Amino acid sequence: MATYPELPVNVDGKLPDNITHFARALRRAGLPIGPGQVLDAIRAVEAAGFSAREDFFWTLHACFVRRPEHRAVFGQVFRLYWRDPQFLEHMMSLLTPAIKGVNEAPDPKAAEKRAAEALLQEAEQPELPEQEEAAEEELVEIDATLTFSAAEKLQKMDFEQMTLAELTEAKRIIAEIELPVRPLASRRTMAAPRGPIADWRGTMRGAMRTGGEITTIATRQKRIRWPALVALCDISGSMSGYSRMLLHFLHAAANAKGAGWAKVHAFTFGTRLTNVSRHLDRRDVDAALAACGREAQDWEGGTRIGASLEAFNRDWSRRVMGQGAVVLLITDGLDREDPATLERAAERLRLSSRKLIWMNPLLRWDGFAPKARGIRALLPHVDSFRAGHNIDSLTDLADALTRPDDQGDKARLMQMLRADTSA
């Protein structure tokens, strides 16, 4: 049995206030907690007492946790709020970017950053000196007619240029982006009272019940099925920053209620292909991405795009592409291996999918041109070529999914590629 240190709580009439502040931190961290649950928790602690530290934890757990995905958040907030005497310094270290080196702090556990942000909002802000207050008053008088709002600036900002606070806000916005999906008409049909297809067999069966007299003509209509979404995400060194944000995007798509996708399959590749689909099914995004990082051992390594696509076509294509899947290929296309291998794998991937959309962060540059061998090998075999470096590019992905004729920037780049080849 794990041992617990003494709880640093003053019991002289302040325990209800501490439980109330603890509940507020849980609510900011994402748990649906109302005033009734806070009162129930105070009464439960009053009845059970907290002389036993483990009993105190499970008493609050029984009052505040309603879903399995809330357990990790509750555990981290509880540890930071009640048990760690230096919880404020620990939370600041979680939210401050650190230089990778010998003295690097251990990676935070799932939901730990979210718990830290929730608790730091409780910290009192230091009062500003009079000079700083005066400076703020002067800043208010500056004309801001030509400036952009923070939200608009964040929409167009490159993921690699965002601060930690901006990344946190960007992840919240990404989680709200909806990926529209168009249903597919199946060849199979189903009975429908006003269907456009006459069902002669059903009509004759009905006539047999009335002595051979046809009173109504039975009709049918085509069944509707939903395609799957398959994402192949490059996690090499040049793509790691973008890949993390795009995995947040895929997690939101995989857990969206009523999204319409039959299934969201996610694969990462650097030097080898890794299936991380089952990890994205977790409700907690921090736990899901941590599991993806543990599963993909080649994170921030080299790039073998052609070999990885060949492995997908050989091992996974028939399993996940059988329902007219839409494929998102997320990579910069910088492959140093044989371009013929990459071209063959891309051609087969296109033939197996309903639509192949390539998202390339390099497209953010105005002077981007298809010069690299990997880009020249991939470009002719994709249906749509789009950027994937900021929130706006993810929002524009809806056009590529809903418009069958959408090509993004493919037509312009193919014209440049043909002109370069003829020259």
Secondary structure by P-SEA (a helix, b strand, c coil): cccccccccccccaaaaaaaaaaaaaaaacccccaaaaaaaaaaaaaaccccaaaaaaaaaaaccccccaaaaaaaaaaacccccaaaaaaaaaacccccccccccccccaaaaaaaaaaaacccccccaaaaaaaaaaaaccccccccaaaaaaacccccccaaaaaaaaaaaaabbbbbbbbbccbbbbbcccccccaaaaaaaaaaacccccbbbbbbbbbbbbbbbbbcccccccaaaaaaaaaaaaaaaacccccccbbbbbbbcccccccccccccccaaaaaaaaaaacccccccccaaaaaaaaaccccccccccbbbbbbbccccccccaaaaaaaaaaaaaaccbbbbbbccccccccccccaaaaaccccccbbbbcccaaaaaaccccccccccccaaaaaaaaaaaaaac
